Amino acid sequence: MHKWLLKSAFDKTPVSIIYESKTGGFSKRTIIVKKLSTTHCLSFDLEKKEFRTFLIERILAVQPVQKNRTSSA
């Protein structure tokens, strides 16, 4: 999981995360990581178009965002 967060920060590429809020709700976010610490992830949320800080321990899953593929006929 940390590998994809580090890659997003280094390459400035988006990743999708599943995040658990402090109230127990779940959300899927598409972010670009700006800064990582041992406990927090400062990111730009592409849907909300705002910077957000996520607790690392509440990030349940991370995966790279797949680029749109166009098929040639």
C-alpha positions as CSV (number, residue, x, y, z in Angstrom):
1,M,0.0,0.0,0.0
2,H,2.7,2.5,0.9
3,K,4.5,1.7,-2.4
4,W,1.6,3.2,-4.4
5,L,1.3,6.2,-2.1
6,L,5.1,6.9,-2.5
7,K,4.8,6.4,-6.3
8,S,1.9,8.9,-6.5
9,A,4.0,11.4,-4.6
10,F,7.1,10.9,-6.7
11,D,5.5,10.6,-10.1
12,K,2.5,13.0,-9.5
13,T,0.1,10.3,-10.7
14,P,-3.3,9.6,-9.3
15,V,-4.3,6.6,-7.1
16,S,-7.6,5.4,-5.8
17,I,-8.0,4.9,-2.1
18,I,-10.7,3.4,0.1
19,Y,-10.8,5.5,3.2
20,E,-12.6,4.9,6.5
21,S,-13.9,8.0,8.3
22,K,-13.7,8.5,12.0
23,T,-17.5,7.8,12.1
24,G,-17.0,4.4,10.4
25,G,-18.2,5.4,6.9
26,F,-16.3,4.4,3.8
27,S,-15.4,6.4,0.7
28,K,-13.5,5.9,-2.5
29,R,-11.3,8.9,-3.4
30,T,-9.0,9.6,-6.3
31,I,-6.0,11.5,-5.1
32,I,-2.5,12.7,-6.0
33,V,-0.2,12.5,-3.0
34,K,1.7,15.7,-2.2
35,K,3.4,14.8,1.0
36,L,3.7,11.7,3.2
37,S,4.6,11.3,6.9
38,T,4.6,8.3,9.1
39,T,1.0,9.1,10.1
40,H,-0.6,11.4,7.5
41,C,-1.0,11.7,3.7
42,L,-1.5,15.2,2.3
43,S,-3.2,14.9,-1.0
44,F,-5.1,16.7,-3.7
45,D,-8.6,15.1,-4.0
46,L,-9.4,15.1,-7.7
47,E,-13.2,15.0,-7.3
48,K,-13.5,17.6,-4.6
49,K,-10.7,19.7,-6.2
50,E,-9.3,20.4,-2.7
51,F,-6.3,19.4,-0.6
52,R,-7.2,16.8,2.0
53,T,-5.2,15.2,4.8
54,F,-5.8,11.5,5.4
55,L,-4.6,9.4,8.3
56,I,-2.5,6.5,7.0
57,E,-4.1,4.0,9.4
58,R,-7.6,4.8,7.9
59,I,-6.5,4.1,4.3
60,L,-7.7,0.6,3.7
61,A,-6.7,0.1,0.1
62,V,-4.7,1.8,-2.6
63,Q,-4.5,1.1,-6.3
64,P,-3.1,3.0,-9.3
65,V,-5.7,4.7,-11.5
66,Q,-5.8,3.0,-14.9
67,K,-5.5,5.3,-17.9
68,N,-8.3,5.3,-20.4
69,R,-7.5,2.8,-23.2
70,T,-8.9,3.4,-26.6
71,S,-9.3,0.5,-28.9
72,S,-8.2,0.7,-32.5
73,A,-10.5,-0.9,-35.0
